[in-house]
Amino acid sequence: MEKKRILTGDRPTGKLHLGHYVGSIANRVRLQNEYDCFFIIADLHMLTTKPAREDIEAIADNARDIVLDYLSCGIDPEKATIYLQSAVQEVYEMNLIFEMLVTVPRLQRVPSLKEMAQGANLAEMPFGLLGYPVLQAADILMPRAHLVPVGKDNESHVEITREIARRFNIMYGEVFPIPDVMVGDVPTLVGTDGNAKMSKSLGNAILLSDDSKTVEKKVFGMYTDPKRISADVPGTVEGNPVFVYHDIFNKDKQEVEDLKDRYRRGRVGDVEVKEKLSAALNSFMNPLRERRAYYESEKGLVDEIIFQGTLKTREEAKKTLSAMKKAMGLSGIWNRISRKAEERSKRTGQQQAKQA
């Protein structure tokens, strides 16, 4: 029995952080043995908010960094197909066809699009950003994915994909599975500054590639309970970023519960709490650093992984687009016209031969 498929990925805007890990990457690592996985480097999506020439020129290096982050987290290139979105030409055609199957008012109801426009300081929403979920549908349906592990902010996008797949199947025949969405165990990781979401652009992120000293520095700069002016003042644990991170990344649960108890009673200072969080995070990240160092030392290997993955994906994309056009009858139009043209050319050639 063939494995079911997964499609998910990231925009190459820079290195990934702990929020990406808990939001999606941890699920990818866990599921790569059960599913046929396609992980997209979504550089076309990047153009919706970062279309400047300097941003485009940075794509190749950013793509390498993302793949290094994947590999360091435990994604196995022998089990997963990692590819560059813009090099798969069929996705452009699929995007155009899918645009006919969704309305502008439906896209305007996607809440995250306005947030993306605001985050990119865009006064008005570009047409490409409004159509972001449609291009995402082309990405997901291109390998005919059954499951999409995403962060919380992309859940509404996948629902657009499901609607497009259903409509296509109803209009033209069963071509696509209806993909399910999987949100990470921690849908949104709070930033180190207490902001609701960790983000590179906000400067409140701990990167998967940060060294131990950088992690320590960021942890000691973390937001805690603003009402707690000294260690003997009882503090709030719930919603406190330091304890949110302890709960997720500290494997010593007994230590975490002890810290929480003493924090609530005013019997432990922020310094000790942060020291132990720093140690827990670095313990979690040390294996990532070792794997990253190995792949960085193998010159050209990351590029080879992207290259081979993209070649494989192109073949899958050709199959899917061909099935779409056949179901719609689009391929038949060109076949009939080209056949008639070839017949005429042949007759003309024969007549000219007789006259000669």
N, C-alpha and C positions, 0 to 999 in steps of 0.2 A: 504494500500500500504506500502510495506517495505521501510524503509529509505535507501538511498544510503550510501556508506561507505567511510570513510576517514582512511588513514594510514599515520602516520608521527611519528617522535620521535627524540631521541638524543642519542649520545654515552655517556656512563657513565665515562667521564674523569674528572668530577668535577662539581661544582655548576654552574648554568646557570646565564647569565647576561642580561642586557637590550637589547643587540643586538639580543639575542634569542627571547626576548619578542616581539619586533617590527617586527622581521623577520618571526616568525611563531606562537609563542604561542598565541598572541592576536587573530589571525585567528582561532586557535583551540577553544579558549574560546567562540568566537562568533558563531562558527559553530556547537558546540556540541549539541545544541538543534535541529538542522536540520538534522544531519547525525548520523549514527552509527559509533562511533569513536574508532579506535584502535591506541593506542600510545605506541610505541616500545622503550624499553630500549635496545639500540643496542650494546650489549657487544661483539658480534662477530665482528662487524665492528671496535670496539676499537682495536682488536688484529692486524689489518692491520698496525698500526703505534705504538702501545704500547703493544708488546707481552711479556714483561718482567714479571717474577713471581710477583714482587712487585706491578706492575700495575694490574695484575689479582686479587691479594688479596685485592685490594682497590675497586673492582667493587661493592661489596655489599653495602658498605657505600656510594659510589658515586651514586648508584642507588637510595638509600633512599633520598639523597639530591636532586636529580633530581625530584623525585616524590613530595617531599615537595615543590619544586619550582613550579611544575605544580599546586598542590593544592592551594598554596598561591596565584597564579595568577587567580584562579577561575575555574579551571578544576574540574568537579564534578565526583567523582568515581562511582556515580550511573548512570551517562550518558556515561561515557567513560571507555573503557577497557584498562588498563595499564598492560603491560606484559614484561617478560624477554625473549629476543630473543633466547639466547642459550638453554633455556629449552623447545623450540618448535622444536622437532627433525625433523619434516617434512620439515622444511625450508632447512635443509642440503640437502635433496634429491631433492627438487625443484631447489636449486642452481646448483646442478650437471646437471640436465636436461637442465636448461636454458643456461649453459655454451656451450652446443652444438648448440645453436641458434644465437650466436654472434661471430664475428671474432676478432682476436687480433688487426688488424689495426683499427677497429671501436673503440675499447676501448682506443687505444693509442691516439685517437683524442679528448678524453674527457679532457678539459683543467684543470679542478680542480685536477685531479689525480697527475699531476706533482707538483702542488702547495702544495698538501698534503705531497708528498714525501719530498719536500724541507723544509716544515715546521717541519717535523719530523727528519730532518737532515739525510735522507737516501741517501747514495751515489748511490744506485741502487734501482729500484722499485721492491718490492716483488710481486710474482705472485698473492697473495691474495689482494694486493692493486690495481693491474691492474683489478682484477675481482670484486672490490668493487661495481660498479654499477650493476653487475649481482646478487650479493647477495642482493643488495637493491631491485632489481626487484622481487626476491623471497619474500622479506618482503612485498612489496606493493601488489603483486598478490596473496599472501597467503590468505588474507581475501577478495580477489577480490574487491579491493578498486576502487572507482570511482574518487576520488579527493585526491591530495597529497599537503598539505600546506608545503612549504619548504622555506629556505633562498635562496638567489640568487645563491650561490655557488653549490646548489644541483639541479638546474633546468636542467642542461645537463644530470644529472644522470637519471632523470625521463624520459627523451626522450629515453634513452636506454630501460627502462621498457616498454614504449609504443611500441617500435620496436619489442621487444621480445614477447609481448602479441599478436601483429598483426601476427608475424610469426608463433607462436604456433597455433593460431586460423586458419590460412590458411592451415597449414600442417595437423592438427588433428581435427579441428572442433571448434565451438564457445564455449570456456570455460571461457575466461576472458573478462571483460569490458576493454576498452582502457582508462586508467586513465588520467584525466586532472591535470595540475599543477597549483598551486596558490602560487604566490610569495607575501610576505608581503608588506604592504604599504611603508615600509622603507626597501628595499631589503638588504642594507648593512649599518650598523650604524658605523659612524666614531668613532675611539677610543679616549680616553681622551687625548692622546698624539698627536692627529692630524693624526695618522696613518689611512690608508684607511679603516681598519676594526678593530672593537673591538674584542679582543681575550684574553682569560685567559693566554695563554702562553706568550703573549707580555706584560702582566702586565698593560694593558690600559683599563681594564673593570670595570664597576660598577656592582657588583653582585646583583641579585634579593634579596639575603639574607643579604646584607650589612645593618648595623644599621645606624641611622641618623648621628652620628659623623663621621663614615667612609665615608658616602656619601659626607658630608660637606668637609672632608679632600681631597677627590678625586676631587671634583668640583673645589676647590681652587687651585689644582695643574694642572688644565686643560690647554691645549695649546689654545692660542687665536691668535690674529694678531701679528706676530713677529715684524712688522714694527712700531707698536704703542708703543712708549717708555714712554709716559705719558698720563694722562687722557684727556688733552686738544688737543691731536693729533687725527684728524679724523681717524676712523678705518674701516676696511672691515668687513661686516656682512656676505656676501655670502661665504659659505664654512667654516665659523668660527665654530668650534665644539660647543662652548658655545651657539651660536644661533641656531645651528642645534638641540641641545637638547631642547632649549626653544620652538622651533616650534613644537616638538613632544610631550613634556611632560607638558608644562606650559599651563594650561587651561585658564588663563587670557590673552586672545589674545590682548586686549587693552594694557596691561602692556608690552607685548612682542614688539608690534609695537612702543610704546614709547621708550623702551630701544634701539631698532634698530635705530630710528630716532636720538636720542641723541648720540649714539655711532658713527654714520656716521658724525655727526657734531662736535665730540670731546667735548661733554657736559656730559659725564658719564664715570666713571672709571670702570676698570675690576672688582674691589671689589664689587661694587653694582650689576653689572650684574651677578656675580657668587653667591652673597648672595641670589638673587631672584631665580636663577636656583636651588640652593641647597634647598630652601624652596619649590619650585615647585616639585622637584624630591621626596623629603621626603613626601610631601602631596600625591603624586601618590603612593608611596611605603608603606605608613602607613597601608592601608587595607591589603596589602600583608603580612606585618609583623604580623598583628593580626591573620590572617588565619594560617600562618605558626606556630605561637606559639600554637594555638589550636591543630593542627595535631601533633606537637612534643610532646604535653602533653599527648596524647592518645597513651600510650606505645604499640608497636606492631601493631598499626593500619596500618601504611605504608606497613609493610611486608605483612599484610593480604590483602591489596589492590593489591599488586603485585602478591601474590600467587593466589588469586581468579581470577584475570585477566588472568594469565598465563594458568590456568586450562580451562577457557572459550576459550582462543585462540587455545589451543591444539585441541579442538573439531572442531573448524573451519578449522584448518590446515589439519586434517584428511580428512574432507569432500573434500577440494580442491585437495589434493594429490590423493585421490581416483578418483576424476573426471578427473584429468590429466592422470593418468595411464589407466583408462578405455578408454579415447579418443585416447590415443596412442597405445593401445593394449598391454601394458606392463603387466597389471594385468592378462590378458588372458594366457600369457606364463606360469606363475607360476601355475595358476589354472589347466592348462592342464597337466603339469608335475606332480603336486601333486596328481591329480586325478588318473593318470596312476599308480603312485607309490602306492597309497592306494589300487587300484584294484589288483595290483600284490601282495601286502602284504596280502590282504584278501584271494587271491587264494592260496598263499603259506601256510597260516594258515589252510585253509580247507584241503589241501593235507596232511599236517602234522597230522591233526586230524584223517583223514582216516587211515593213516599208523599206527597211535597209536592204 
